């Protein structure tokens, strides 16, 4: 199992909409905690049409769609290859990671939890000229060829470092604003644990350890993973925001650091994690239909 490659693939889709710090990690809470944390405000929750418009204007809709890209990491997490599941694999993956279904799940949660004033605050920034340019570039980055993006991002970051460019500090501040508790690695581990356990229960694999042992195994490379993700995230940001000035990125950073925006991102991260975790568990159950044989 190529652990680092798999974790990078997962981290690339965990963020709600940005491509910051490996497109930054979803907030590590289960779906029930989403409602527990925000349920007291549901009387002021936004209506569904406004939430749907919010997803589009912020680019969160494209971020949700990008969860489908991570299906290719699923066999790797089980020590398998896509080919082990035969010609039906892609059809199965497309069915489980159906973008309409994922958007509907996100809408259901956000409709009940996203307050009107928080929605309006975030939408106001992203509806601005700068906000829409940022969304367009972030959305384009999701759909860029990963090999080309990695190569170009590495070169761009090296140039920024050589010039001691202030953009690097801004990239780091943006990531802190979006995920101040730095719980992305926990979210990635949790998704893997739930997926592997579900695959074991479904008979896709034979697991030779218990849940605690599985978590310990996944955490063995934590330090190496953290360093690689940090470097990858900076390269990704250098690529995504290459056409923006220091002044524009400063304005973006300051917008993300506002308490209202941080609250919105906390919720969007939670929703993103809930949808992604749900789909991976569903995938594990469906993979049993294809009957590979593997001991993990």
C-alpha positions as CSV (number, residue, x, y, z in Angstrom):
1,X,0.0,0.0,0.0
2,X,1.4,3.4,-1.0
3,X,0.3,5.1,2.2
4,X,1.6,8.6,1.4
5,X,0.2,8.6,-2.1
6,X,-3.2,7.5,-0.8
7,X,-3.3,10.1,2.0
8,X,-2.3,12.8,-0.5
9,X,-5.2,11.7,-2.7
10,X,-7.6,11.9,0.2
11,X,-6.3,15.2,1.5
12,X,-6.7,16.7,-2.0
13,X,-10.5,16.4,-1.7
14,X,-11.1,17.0,2.0
15,X,-11.3,20.7,1.9
16,X,-14.6,22.4,1.4
17,X,-13.7,24.5,-1.6
18,X,-10.1,25.8,-1.5
19,X,-6.9,24.1,-2.6
20,X,-5.0,25.5,0.3
21,X,-2.7,23.2,2.3
22,X,-3.4,20.2,0.2
23,X,-6.9,21.6,-0.3
24,X,-7.2,21.5,3.4
25,X,-8.7,19.1,5.5
26,X,-12.3,18.7,6.5
27,X,-13.2,19.4,10.1
28,X,-13.1,16.2,12.1
29,X,-16.7,15.7,13.4
30,X,-19.3,13.1,12.7
31,X,-22.6,14.0,11.2
32,X,-24.3,13.9,14.5
33,X,-21.9,16.5,15.9
34,X,-22.7,18.8,13.0
35,X,-26.2,19.1,14.2
36,X,-25.2,19.1,17.9
37,X,-22.9,22.1,17.3
38,X,-25.2,24.1,15.1
39,X,-28.6,22.9,15.9
40,X,-29.4,25.6,18.3
41,X,-29.4,28.1,15.5
42,X,-31.7,26.2,13.1
43,X,-34.5,28.7,13.5
44,X,-32.5,31.1,11.4
45,X,-31.3,28.5,8.9
46,X,-31.2,29.5,5.3
47,X,-33.7,28.2,2.8
48,X,-32.7,25.6,0.3
49,X,-32.6,27.8,-2.8
50,X,-30.3,30.3,-1.0
51,X,-28.1,27.4,0.1
52,X,-27.9,26.0,-3.5
53,X,-26.9,29.5,-4.7
54,X,-24.4,29.7,-1.9
55,X,-22.8,26.4,-3.0
56,X,-22.4,27.7,-6.6
57,X,-21.1,31.2,-5.8
58,X,-18.5,29.9,-3.3
59,X,-17.4,27.0,-5.5
60,X,-18.3,24.5,-2.8
61,X,-20.4,22.6,-5.3
62,X,-17.2,21.8,-7.4
63,X,-15.4,20.8,-4.2
64,X,-18.2,18.3,-3.4
65,X,-18.0,16.9,-6.9
66,X,-14.2,16.5,-6.5
67,X,-14.9,13.9,-3.8
68,X,-15.6,11.5,-6.7
69,X,-11.9,11.7,-7.7
70,X,-10.9,10.0,-4.5
71,X,-12.7,6.8,-5.5
72,X,-9.5,5.7,-7.2
73,X,-7.7,5.7,-3.8
74,X,-10.1,3.1,-2.4
75,X,-8.5,-0.1,-3.7
76,X,-5.1,1.2,-2.7
77,X,-6.3,1.6,0.9
78,X,-7.1,-2.1,0.9
79,X,-3.8,-3.1,-0.7
80,X,-5.5,-3.8,-4.0
81,X,-5.7,-2.3,-7.5
82,X,-8.7,-1.1,-9.5
83,X,-8.0,-4.0,-11.9
84,X,-8.7,-6.5,-9.1
85,X,-12.4,-5.4,-9.2
86,X,-12.7,-6.0,-12.9
87,X,-14.4,-3.9,-15.6
88,X,-17.3,-3.1,-13.3
89,X,-15.2,-1.0,-11.0
90,X,-15.6,2.4,-12.7
91,X,-19.3,1.9,-13.0
92,X,-19.6,1.1,-9.4
93,X,-17.4,4.0,-8.3
94,X,-19.4,6.5,-10.4
95,X,-22.7,5.2,-9.0
96,X,-21.6,5.5,-5.3
97,X,-19.9,8.9,-5.8
98,X,-22.8,10.3,-7.8
99,X,-22.3,14.1,-7.8
100,X,-26.0,14.8,-7.6
101,X,-26.4,12.6,-4.6
102,X,-23.4,14.2,-2.8
103,X,-24.7,17.7,-3.5
104,X,-28.2,16.7,-2.2
105,X,-26.7,15.3,1.0
106,X,-24.7,18.5,1.6
107,X,-27.8,20.6,0.9
108,X,-29.8,18.7,3.4
109,X,-27.3,19.4,6.1
110,X,-26.6,23.0,5.2
111,X,-30.2,23.8,4.9
112,X,-30.7,22.9,8.5
113,X,-27.5,24.4,9.9
114,X,-26.3,27.3,7.9
115,X,-27.6,30.6,9.3
116,X,-28.8,33.3,7.0
117,X,-26.3,35.9,8.3
118,X,-23.3,33.6,8.0
119,X,-24.4,32.6,4.4
120,X,-24.8,36.3,3.5
121,X,-21.4,37.2,4.9
122,X,-19.5,34.5,2.9
123,X,-21.5,35.1,-0.2
124,X,-20.9,38.8,-0.2
125,X,-17.1,38.2,-0.4
126,X,-17.3,35.5,-3.0
127,X,-19.7,37.4,-5.1
128,X,-17.2,40.3,-5.4
129,X,-14.9,40.5,-8.5
130,X,-12.0,39.2,-6.5
131,X,-14.1,36.4,-5.0
132,X,-15.3,35.2,-8.3
133,X,-11.8,35.2,-9.8
134,X,-10.6,33.2,-6.8
135,X,-13.4,30.7,-7.2
136,X,-12.8,30.3,-10.9
137,X,-9.1,29.6,-10.3
138,X,-9.8,27.2,-7.4
139,X,-12.4,25.3,-9.5
140,X,-9.9,25.1,-12.4
141,X,-7.3,23.8,-10.1
142,X,-9.5,20.9,-9.0
143,X,-9.8,19.8,-12.6
144,X,-6.1,20.3,-13.6
145,X,-3.9,17.4,-14.5
146,X,-2.3,16.4,-11.2
147,X,1.1,15.6,-12.7
148,X,1.3,19.0,-14.5
149,X,0.1,20.8,-11.4
150,X,2.6,19.1,-9.2
151,X,5.5,19.9,-11.5
152,X,4.5,23.5,-12.1
153,X,3.6,24.1,-8.5
154,X,7.0,22.9,-7.3
155,X,8.8,25.2,-9.7
156,X,6.6,28.2,-8.7
157,X,7.1,27.6,-5.0
158,X,10.9,27.3,-5.4
159,X,10.9,30.7,-7.2
160,X,8.8,32.2,-4.4
161,X,11.1,30.8,-1.7
162,X,14.2,32.1,-3.5
163,X,12.7,35.6,-3.7
164,X,11.5,35.4,0.0
165,X,8.0,36.2,-1.4
166,X,5.4,37.2,1.2
167,X,2.8,35.0,-0.6
168,X,4.2,32.0,1.3
169,X,3.3,33.5,4.6
170,X,-0.2,34.3,3.2
171,X,-0.7,30.7,2.1
172,X,0.1,29.6,5.6
173,X,-2.2,32.2,7.2
174,X,-5.1,31.1,4.9
175,X,-4.7,27.5,5.9
176,X,-4.7,28.5,9.5
177,X,-7.9,30.5,9.1
178,X,-9.7,27.6,7.3
179,X,-8.5,24.9,9.7
180,X,-7.2,26.5,12.9
181,X,-7.3,23.2,14.9
182,X,-5.3,21.4,12.2
183,X,-7.5,18.3,12.3
184,X,-7.1,17.3,8.7
185,X,-4.9,14.3,9.4
186,X,-7.4,13.0,11.9
187,X,-10.2,13.3,9.3
188,X,-8.1,11.4,6.8
189,X,-7.3,8.7,9.3
190,X,-10.9,8.4,10.4
191,X,-12.1,8.0,6.8
192,X,-9.5,5.3,6.2
193,X,-10.4,3.5,9.4
194,X,-14.2,3.6,8.7
195,X,-13.6,2.5,5.1
196,X,-11.3,-0.4,5.9
197,X,-13.5,-1.7,8.8
198,X,-16.6,-1.5,6.6
199,X,-14.7,-3.4,3.8
200,X,-13.7,-6.0,6.4
201,X,-17.3,-6.4,7.7
202,X,-18.5,-6.7,4.1
203,X,-16.0,-9.5,3.4
204,X,-14.0,-7.5,0.8
205,X,-10.8,-8.1,2.9
206,X,-9.7,-10.1,5.8
207,X,-8.4,-7.8,8.5
208,X,-5.7,-9.3,10.7
209,X,-5.9,-6.6,13.4
210,X,-8.5,-4.8,15.5
211,X,-9.5,-1.2,15.2
212,X,-6.8,0.0,17.7
213,X,-4.2,-1.9,15.7
214,X,-5.4,-0.4,12.5
215,X,-5.2,3.1,13.8
216,X,-1.7,2.5,15.1
217,X,-0.6,1.2,11.7
218,X,-2.1,4.2,9.9
219,X,-0.4,6.6,12.4
220,X,3.1,5.1,12.0
221,X,4.0,7.5,9.2
222,X,2.3,10.5,10.7
223,X,5.4,12.7,10.9
224,X,6.5,11.9,7.4
225,X,3.0,12.4,6.1
226,X,2.6,15.8,7.8
227,X,5.8,17.1,6.2
228,X,4.9,15.8,2.8
229,X,1.4,17.3,3.0
230,X,2.7,20.7,4.1
231,X,5.1,20.8,1.1
232,X,2.4,19.6,-1.3
233,X,0.0,22.2,0.1
234,X,2.4,25.1,-0.5
235,X,3.1,23.8,-4.0
236,X,-0.7,23.6,-4.7
237,X,-1.3,27.1,-3.4
238,X,1.6,28.5,-5.5
239,X,0.0,26.9,-8.6
240,X,-3.6,27.8,-7.8
241,X,-2.9,31.5,-6.9
242,X,-0.1,32.1,-9.3
243,X,-2.0,35.0,-11.1
244,X,-2.9,36.9,-8.0
245,X,-1.0,39.8,-6.5
246,X,0.2,40.1,-3.0
247,X,-2.4,42.7,-2.3
248,X,-5.2,40.5,-3.6
249,X,-4.0,37.5,-1.6
250,X,-3.7,39.7,1.5
251,X,-7.4,40.8,1.0
252,X,-8.4,37.1,0.7
253,X,-6.4,36.1,3.8
254,X,-8.0,38.9,5.8
255,X,-11.5,37.8,4.6
256,X,-10.8,34.2,5.6
257,X,-9.6,35.4,9.1
258,X,-12.9,37.1,9.9
259,X,-14.8,35.2,12.6
260,X,-17.9,34.9,10.5
261,X,-16.0,33.3,7.6
262,X,-14.2,30.9,10.0
263,X,-17.5,29.8,11.3
264,X,-18.8,29.1,7.8
265,X,-15.7,27.1,7.0
266,X,-16.0,25.1,10.1
267,X,-19.4,24.0,9.1
268,X,-18.5,23.4,5.4
269,X,-15.6,21.3,6.5
270,X,-17.8,19.3,8.7
271,X,-20.3,18.7,5.9
272,X,-17.6,17.8,3.5
273,X,-16.2,15.2,5.9
274,X,-19.6,13.8,6.6
275,X,-20.4,13.4,2.9
276,X,-17.0,11.9,2.0
277,X,-17.1,9.5,5.0
278,X,-20.6,8.4,4.1
279,X,-19.7,7.7,0.5
280,X,-16.6,5.7,1.4
281,X,-18.5,3.5,3.7
282,X,-21.2,3.0,1.1
283,X,-18.4,2.1,-1.4
284,X,-17.0,-0.6,0.9
285,X,-20.4,-2.3,1.0
286,X,-20.8,-2.1,-2.7
287,X,-17.3,-3.4,-3.4
288,X,-18.4,-6.7,-1.9
289,X,-20.5,-7.2,-5.0
290,X,-17.3,-7.5,-7.1
291,X,-15.8,-10.1,-4.8
292,X,-12.0,-9.5,-4.7
293,X,-9.9,-11.7,-2.4
294,X,-7.3,-9.9,-0.2
295,X,-5.9,-10.3,3.3
296,X,-4.8,-7.0,4.9
